[in-house]
């Protein structure tokens, strides 16, 4: 996680009242999200869908027991 993203994570954690460590992204999660964003931008033809689908993925992950990989696969599976 680069310095800008770490700073954003810390600000989000503070605003949400959670520990920053709870929002830590593993290298695998970073790759998964970036791959999903790439697929969303290229497949949909709308770059704005990339951050929105990642947000939806985060919402689903927070509200379910399904892992990030499986949720991302649901979008990218053909």
KOLGUDREN-698998 format. One record per residue: residue in three letters; x, y, z of N, C-alpha, C in turn. Coordinates in steps of 0.02 Angstrom, whole numbers, padded with zeros to 5 digits, always signed. Layout:
AlaXYZXYZXYZ
...
***
This chain:
Unk+00043-00058+00000+00000+00000+00000+00045+00061+00000
Unk+00035+00105-00049+00077+00165-00052+00056+00217+00000
Unk+00097+00268+00006+00087+00318+00059+00019+00354+00052
Unk-00001+00372-00009-00064+00407-00018-00122+00363+00003
Unk-00121+00300-00018-00175+00254-00001-00176+00240+00074
Unk-00118+00235+00105-00114+00224+00177-00145+00284+00214
Unk-00130+00344+00190-00157+00404+00221-00233+00407+00213
Unk-00258+00388+00154-00330+00386+00141-00362+00334+00187
Unk-00331+00275+00192-00356+00223+00236-00362+00248+00308
Unk-00310+00282+00331-00310+00307+00400-00366+00358+00410
Unk-00377+00402+00361-00430+00452+00366-00499+00418+00366
Unk-00508+00368+00324-00571+00332+00321-00583+00295+00387
Unk-00532+00263+00413-00538+00227+00476-00557+00275+00532
Unk-00526+00333+00534-00543+00382+00585-00615+00406+00579
Unk-00637+00418+00518-00706+00441+00508-00756+00387+00525
Unk-00737+00323+00514-00782+00267+00526-00778+00243+00598
Unk-00728+00265+00635-00720+00243+00704-00695+00172+00710
Unk-00654+00151+00662-00624+00084+00664-00548+00090+00664
Unk-00514+00037+00683-00441+00037+00682-00418+00033+00610
Unk-00367+00070+00593-00340+00071+00524-00320+00001+00502
Unk-00294-00039+00547-00273-00107+00531-00331-00149+00504
Unk-00392-00133+00523-00450-00170+00499-00462-00157+00424
Unk-00434-00104+00398-00443-00085+00328-00381-00100+00286
Unk-00334-00136+00314-00272-00153+00279-00287-00199+00220
Unk-00259-00183+00162-00266-00226+00103-00203-00268+00096
Unk-00212-00332+00086-00155-00376+00072-00134-00364-00001
Unk-00074-00384-00019-00054-00378-00089-00102-00416-00136
Unk-00127-00473-00115-00174-00511-00156-00240-00472-00165
Unk-00263-00441-00112-00325-00401-00116-00315-00341-00162
Unk-00257-00309-00156-00243-00252-00201-00244-00274-00274
Unk-00212-00330-00289-00211-00356-00358-00282-00372-00381
Unk-00320-00405-00338-00389-00424-00355-00431-00363-00372
Unk-00427-00312-00329-00467-00252-00340-00444-00215-00404
Unk-00380-00211-00415-00355-00178-00475-00374-00217-00538
Unk-00372-00284-00534-00394-00324-00592-00468-00313-00604
Unk-00508-00313-00550-00579-00303-00558-00594-00234-00588
Unk-00559-00183-00564-00568-00116-00591-00550-00113-00665
Unk-00496-00146-00684-00475-00148-00754-00529-00181-00797
Unk-00553-00239-00775-00605-00275-00812-00668-00232-00818
Unk-00688-00201-00763-00748-00159-00764-00741-00102-00813
Unk-00684-00069-00812-00674-00011-00856-00673-00032-00929
Unk-00640-00087-00944-00633-00107-01014-00695-00143-01040
Unk-00725-00186-01000-00782-00225-01022-00845-00183-01029
Unk-00855-00138-00981-00916-00098-00982-00912-00039-01030
Unk-00850-00019-01046-00842+00040-01089-00847+00105-01051
Unk-00857+00101-00986-00862+00161-00943-00811+00156-00887
Unk-00761+00199-00889-00709+00198-00837-00738+00210-00768
Unk-00792+00248-00765-00822+00264-00699-00850+00201-00665
Unk-00862+00148-00702-00886+00087-00671-00833+00052-00628
Unk-00770+00066-00641-00716+00034-00603-00719+00048-00528
Unk-00720+00111-00507-00724+00123-00435-00791+00103-00406
Unk-00843+00109-00446-00910+00092-00420-00917+00017-00407
Unk-00891-00025-00453-00896-00096-00441-00852-00117-00382
Unk-00795-00084-00372-00753-00099-00314-00788-00079-00250
Unk-00825-00024-00251-00864-00004-00193-00918-00056-00179
Unk-00953-00078-00231-01005-00130-00221-00975-00194-00193
Unk-00916-00211-00217-00882-00270-00191-00867-00262-00117
Unk-00844-00203-00097-00830-00190-00027-00892-00194+00016
Unk-00948-00167-00009-01011-00172+00028-01031-00244+00037
Unk-01027-00283-00016-01046-00354-00013-01001-00392+00035
Unk-00936-00378+00032-00889-00412+00077-00903-00396+00150
Unk-00922-00334+00164-00936-00313+00232-01001-00344+00259
Unk-01047-00360+00214-01113-00384+00235-01121-00459+00228
Unk-01069-00494+00208-01075-00566+00197-01012-00601+00223
Unk-01014-00666+00219-00957-00707+00237-00918-00729+00175
Unk-00937-00704+00117-00906-00723+00054-00840-00684+00047
Unk-00788-00718+00026-00722-00687+00019-00717-00642-00042
Unk-00670-00597-00039-00658-00549-00093-00646-00584-00160
Unk-00607-00638-00160-00593-00674-00222-00657-00699-00254
Unk-00700-00730-00214-00762-00758-00241-00808-00703-00267
Unk-00811-00648-00232-00854-00592-00254-00827-00562-00319
Unk-00762-00555-00324-00733-00528-00386-00744-00577-00443
Unk-00738-00643-00429-00750-00693-00480-00821-00691-00507
Unk-00868-00673-00463-00939-00669-00485-00947-00617-00539
Unk-00907-00565-00538-00911-00511-00587-00872-00529-00650
Unk-00815-00560-00641-00770-00571-00698-00782-00637-00733
Unk-00818-00684-00702-00831-00749-00733-00874-00741-00796
Unk-00857-00778-00845-00896-00775-00908-00939-00835-00915
***
